[in-house]
Amino acid sequence: RIGIVILLTGFVFLGNYAYHHIVPHLGAWEKLALLGLAGAALSGAGIWLERGHESMRNYARVLLAGGAATFYYTAYAAHFVAPLRVIESPLLAPSWIERISSEGAEIFVNLPRAAIKDAPEYDSKMPLSRAFEQRLFDHHGRKGYGDAIEPVHCS
């Protein structure tokens, strides 16, 4: 029992040191990567415990949920948390993404830069409406996600 107290105290000191001496020197992408790694570590530990230790199954599920929540927060932070924001516009349909470069931290889409800049202006204080989405899709000459679905006919 004393060992876990010492270990946790060490983690607190390590976290405090990192927060004050390492994290301030990292950019947004590096901070997001660290969050993603933390989510992966939580999820990995949860999977490992759930598979190998019957008595730890409930704790393992808590770790899995924590990992999922960390991934969710990382995606949210990339859009909306100012110090971590790397995605300026929430108005990019995932199906338009051609590839993502991990080296240059770039997202490639098959749209001209001018078309993206001239897109209908989005007010982040207002809810995103279906009408606005359709104007955006029309501006870029793309089908709306509802238009891309083929009807199913049952006989």
N, C-alpha and C positions, 0 to 999 in steps of 0.2 A: 504494500500500500504506500509506503513512503517513496518507493521508486517511481510510481506514477505521479505523485505530487511533485517530485523533483523534475521529472520529465516535462510535465505541463508548465512548471515554472520556467524551465529552460526555453520552452516554446514561446512563452509570453515575452521573455527578454529578447529572444531572436526576432520575433515579430515586431517588437518595438524598435529594435535596432534597424531592421530592414525598412520599416516605415519612415524613420527619420534620416537614414543615410543612403539608402539604395533607391527606393521608390521615387523620390523627387527627381532623380536623374533619368528616369524612364519616360519614353513617349507613350502616347495613347495606345498604339498597337502593342507595345511590350506589356503594358498594364493589362490590356484585354487578353493577351496570350497567357499571362500569369493567372488571371481569373479562369480562363479555359482549362489550364493545367490543374488548378485547384478543383474544378468540377470533375475533371477526369480522374483525379486522385480519389475524391470522395466516392464517385461511382465505381471505380475499380476496387476500392476497399470493400464497398458494399457487396459487389458481385462475389469477391473472394470469400467474404465471411458467409454469405448466403449459401454458397456451394459447399463449403467445407465445415461449417460449424453450426449444427442444428440448434444449439442453445443460443446462438447469436443472431438468429434469423430476423427477429424484430429490429434489433439494432442495425443489422445490415440494410434493412428496408429504409430506415431513417437516413442512413448514409446515402443510399441511392436517391432518395427524395432530395436530400441536400445537394447532391451532384446535379440533378435535374434543375433545381432552383438556381444553382450557380450558373448553369448554361443559359437559362432563361434570362437571368439578370445581365449576363455578359452581352447577349443580343440586345437587350433593352438599353444598356449603357452605351453601346456603340451608336445608338440613334439619339438618345435623349439626355445623357449625363455629360454636361459640358466638358469636364476635364478628360473624359474618355471618348467623346464624340469623334467618330471617324466616318460616319455615314451622315452627310449633311441633309440629304433629301430622303424622306420616307416614301417617295413617289416613284419607286422603281419596282416593277413587277418582277418577281423572282424568275419567271419564265423568260424574261428578256436578257438575263445574265448568260453570257457565253462562256466565260471562264473567270477565275479569280487567281491573281498572282500573289503567292505568299512572299516572294522575294521583294517585289516592289509595293506590296500592299495596295494593289489596284484591282478594280472590278471592271471587266470589259463587257460592253453591251454593243449591239449592232445599231447604234443610233448616233447621228452626228452631234457633236458637242453643242452646236448652235441650236439644234432642236430641243435639247435638254434645257439650255438656258432660256429659250423662248417658250417653254411649256407653261401652261396655266399656273398662275401663282397660287400657292397653297398657304393658308393661314392655319398655323399649328394650334391656335387657340379655338378653332372651330372643329367639330367632328368631321371626319372624312365621310362624305356622302357618296352614294351610288352615282348620283348625277355628276359629281366632280370626277369620279373615277372614269366615267364614260367620256367626259370631255378630254381627259388626259389620254385615254386610249385612242380617241378620234384624232387628237393632235399628232400623235405619233404614227397614225395609220395602222394601228394594231386592233385585232379583235378583242372585245371585252371577254373576260373569263367566262361569262355566261354564254357568249356567242360561240365559244370554242367547243362546247359540249354537243356531241351528236345525239339526237333523240333516239331512244330505244323503242322499237315497235315490237310488241308482243302479239303473236298470232294465236 
